[in-house]
């Protein structure tokens, strides 16, 4: 069991179930890969090992990304947003990030594409 630095823990604003959303981004391209959930333990494990560790809300257990699939995430940087309620985890992704086998969890459904600014 890892212990999160109290100075970091004190800055986190968690959901009612003690979790913080973690937006996961490919470190060199900026591609958004997925959204995971972390509690203090998952964040501490991620920092200690350099491997992205999340809390599975569906299975109620910790999981290290790629432990069974081989699609590992090697953490290069972790940032906390200005409100303290979202983490940005920059990784070097091996293979697919999505459980469907897609590179990113955001490949499937384009809901809207605006005209942008001229």
C-alpha positions in Angstrom: 0.0 0.0 0.0 1.3 3.4 -1.0 0.8 6.7 0.8 0.0 9.9 -1.0 1.9 13.0 0.1 -0.4 14.9 2.5 0.4 18.2 0.7 -1.0 16.6 -2.6 -3.9 14.9 -0.9 -5.0 18.2 0.8 -5.3 19.8 -2.6 -7.6 17.2 -4.2 -11.4 17.8 -4.4 -13.0 14.4 -4.6 -16.4 13.1 -5.6 -18.7 11.8 -2.9 -17.2 8.4 -3.3 -13.6 9.7 -2.9 -12.6 9.7 -6.5 -10.9 12.3 -8.8 -11.3 12.1 -12.6 -8.1 11.6 -14.5 -8.0 12.7 -18.1 -5.3 10.6 -19.8 -3.3 12.2 -22.7 -0.5 10.9 -24.9 2.5 13.0 -23.8 4.0 13.8 -27.2 1.0 14.3 -29.4 -1.6 15.7 -27.0 -4.1 13.0 -28.1 -6.8 12.5 -25.4 -6.8 8.7 -24.8 -9.3 8.0 -22.0 -10.8 9.0 -18.7 -10.1 7.0 -15.5 -10.8 7.5 -11.9 -8.2 7.7 -9.1 -8.4 7.9 -5.3 -5.5 8.7 -3.1 -4.2 5.1 -3.2 -4.3 4.9 -7.0 -2.6 8.2 -7.4 0.1 7.2 -4.9 0.7 3.9 -6.7 0.9 5.7 -10.0 3.5 8.1 -8.7 5.5 5.4 -7.0 5.6 3.0 -9.9 5.4 5.2 -13.0 2.5 3.0 -14.3 -1.0 4.4 -14.5 -3.2 2.8 -11.8 -6.9 3.5 -11.5 -9.9 2.6 -9.4 -12.4 0.5 -11.3 -15.9 1.7 -10.3 -17.5 -1.3 -11.9 -15.3 -3.9 -10.3 -14.5 -2.0 -7.1 -10.7 -2.7 -7.3 -7.5 -1.2 -8.4 -6.2 -1.9 -11.9 -2.9 -1.1 -13.5 -3.5 -0.2 -17.1 -2.1 -2.9 -19.4 -1.5 -5.4 -16.7 -3.6 -8.0 -18.5 -3.8 -6.5 -22.0 -0.2 -5.5 -22.4 -1.4 -2.0 -23.4 0.6 -0.2 -20.7 0.7 3.4 -19.8 4.0 4.8 -18.7 3.4 8.0 -16.8 5.5 11.0 -17.9 3.7 13.7 -16.0 0.8 14.3 -13.7 -0.9 17.7 -13.3 -3.7 19.0 -11.1 -6.1 21.5 -12.5 -6.7 24.9 -11.0 -9.7 23.8 -9.0 -8.1 20.6 -7.7 -10.9 18.4 -9.0 -9.3 16.9 -12.1 -6.0 15.2 -12.8 -4.2 15.3 -16.2 -2.1 12.2 -16.6 0.3 12.3 -19.5 1.5 8.9 -20.6 3.5 7.0 -23.2 0.7 4.6 -24.3 1.6 1.2 -25.6 -1.1 0.0 -28.0 -4.7 0.7 -27.5 -6.0 2.8 -24.6 -9.6 1.8 -24.9 -11.0 -1.5 -23.7 -12.6 -1.8 -27.2 -9.2 -2.1 -28.8 -9.3 1.5 -30.2 -6.3 3.8 -29.7 -8.5 6.2 -27.8 -11.9 6.0 -26.1 -13.0 9.0 -28.1 -12.8 7.4 -31.6 -16.3 6.0 -31.7 -19.0 8.7 -31.7 -18.6 12.2 -33.0 -21.6 14.0 -31.5 -21.0 17.5 -33.0 -18.5 19.3 -35.1 -18.8 23.0 -35.2 -17.6 25.3 -37.9 -14.8 26.7 -35.7 -13.6 30.3 -35.9 -12.6 31.9 -39.2 
